[in-house]
């Protein structure tokens, strides 16, 4: 199976760093690019068309919901995973618009159950089925 690719969009360099390490070490993804705001997200997706784009909702210049709408209007098959501290209606709207999943911040990457759920959510978002354990 070929290596999957991801673009990580978050307004926190710290969170981007955590996600980069997680996607490389645990999921064996290739990080194509990262960005700190929604405007860059659209441009990077257009340029690279990754297997997955992670998207924070609360960002400067263009928020994640606006990015998701524009991205899915242009690329209806895009795999977008929302990673955000925002809860409630905004998440439901994103999922109904076509986001493939949601990971809640804060990232609890030392919690085994959280990590297992995160890995399963990513695999579902990109259409990878893990063999039963």
Phi and psi in degrees as a GROMACS rama.xvg file:
@    title "Ramachandran Plot"
@    xaxis  label "Phi"
@    yaxis  label "Psi"
@TYPE xy
-76.6535  155.1  UNK-2
-65.6999  132.686  UNK-3
-81.7316  154.013  UNK-4
-118.365  151.472  UNK-5
-142.296  145.872  UNK-6
-114.927  131.8  UNK-7
-109.435  123.935  UNK-8
-120.11  116.523  UNK-9
-158.65  145.638  UNK-10
-82.0888  3.33658  UNK-11
-112.798  119.316  UNK-12
-62.579  -33.5584  UNK-13
-62.4016  -48.0827  UNK-14
-63.6264  -42.219  UNK-15
-56.4804  -44.3475  UNK-16
-60.5592  -44.563  UNK-17
-60.8231  -45.2297  UNK-18
-66.9963  -39.4794  UNK-19
-57.8068  -50.3277  UNK-20
-61.7648  -41.84  UNK-21
-63.7811  -47.7161  UNK-22
-65.4894  -35.2684  UNK-23
-75.7384  -53.1525  UNK-24
-74.0323  -41.7395  UNK-25
-96.4312  -32.084  UNK-26
-111.007  -10.6573  UNK-27
59.0108  39.6878  UNK-28
-89.6613  156.756  UNK-29
-95.63  127.326  UNK-30
-84.1239  114.281  UNK-31
-83.3626  -41.5545  UNK-32
-165.316  163.97  UNK-33
-134.896  157.847  UNK-34
-152.384  157.901  UNK-35
-101.908  -2.65363  UNK-36
-151.376  166.865  UNK-37
-67.7225  -31.2491  UNK-38
-61.44  -44.7842  UNK-39
-64.5471  -32.7093  UNK-40
-57.1377  -47.8112  UNK-41
-63.72  -45.3766  UNK-42
-63.1438  -42.1738  UNK-43
-66.4115  -40.4165  UNK-44
-62.9776  -45.3362  UNK-45
-57.9623  -39.2172  UNK-46
-73.993  -42.9495  UNK-47
-108.285  -23.9557  UNK-48
43.8776  67.0177  UNK-49
-72.5761  168.873  UNK-50
-68.4513  -28.4516  UNK-51
-148.714  144.192  UNK-52
-125.406  123.725  UNK-53
-93.4103  142.817  UNK-54
-140.685  121.854  UNK-55
-79.0399  153.833  UNK-56
-92.2861  -35.2698  UNK-57
-98.9129  101.337  UNK-58
-143.856  159.487  UNK-59
-73.7172  162.659  UNK-60
70.1391  -52.9634  UNK-61
-150.337  121.784  UNK-62
-76.1727  166.143  UNK-63
-61.8129  -36.2481  UNK-64
-64.6686  -40.9953  UNK-65
-64.893  -42.2491  UNK-66
-60.6545  -46.9538  UNK-67
-57.8378  -46.518  UNK-68
-60.7298  -50.3559  UNK-69
-63.1339  -42.0104  UNK-70
-63.6577  -46.6899  UNK-71
-73.8177  -25.3988  UNK-72
-64.2578  -40.4386  UNK-73
-84.6646  -37.123  UNK-74
-129.779  80.2881  UNK-75
-61.3037  -20.0606  UNK-76
-94.6107  6.47627  UNK-77
-62.2461  139.434  UNK-78
-96.3195  108.514  UNK-79
-118.313  128.741  UNK-80
-113.178  119.558  UNK-81
-80.2311  127.326  UNK-82
-126.265  105.029  UNK-83
-154.992  156.313  UNK-84
-86.52  -11.5794  UNK-85
-70.2024  138.959  UNK-86
-125.391  175.49  UNK-87
84.2581  -140.595  UNK-88
-58.0626  -37.3344  UNK-89
-60.6619  -40.3494  UNK-90
-67.6378  -44.2076  UNK-91
-60.3651  -39.704  UNK-92
-63.1734  -43.5341  UNK-93
-62.9506  -43.1956  UNK-94
-65.8714  -39.0848  UNK-95
-71.1289  -26.2066  UNK-96
-74.5196  -22.9522  UNK-97
132.797  3.38687  UNK-98
-60.0197  143.624  UNK-99
-85.447  -12.4592  UNK-100
176.818  178.146  UNK-101
-143.407  130.717  UNK-102
-118.122  129.359  UNK-103
-89.0068  133.642  UNK-104
-87.3057  152.802  UNK-105
-71.9003  148.973  UNK-106
-73.8389  120.979  UNK-107
-105.086  67.775  UNK-108
-75.0563  -3.88032  UNK-109
-97.2602  -1.72154  UNK-110
-95.7628  116.611  UNK-111
-58.0084  -42.0998  UNK-112
-65.6854  -41.4705  UNK-113
-61.7105  -45.9297  UNK-114
-62.274  -44.0856  UNK-115
-61.287  -43.1188  UNK-116
-64.7138  -40.4127  UNK-117
-61.0408  -48.6591  UNK-118
-61.562  -44.9656  UNK-119
-62.238  -41.8116  UNK-120
-63.5001  -43.5887  UNK-121
-62.9996  -46.5198  UNK-122
-60.4079  -41.21  UNK-123
-64.849  -38.6356  UNK-124
-63.9408  -35.2028  UNK-125
-101.308  4.39066  UNK-126
78.1649  26.4924  UNK-127
-97.1575  130.404  UNK-128
-105.562  121.567  UNK-129
-81.2866  141.348  UNK-130
-66.9712  148.188  UNK-131
-62.8989  147.052  UNK-132
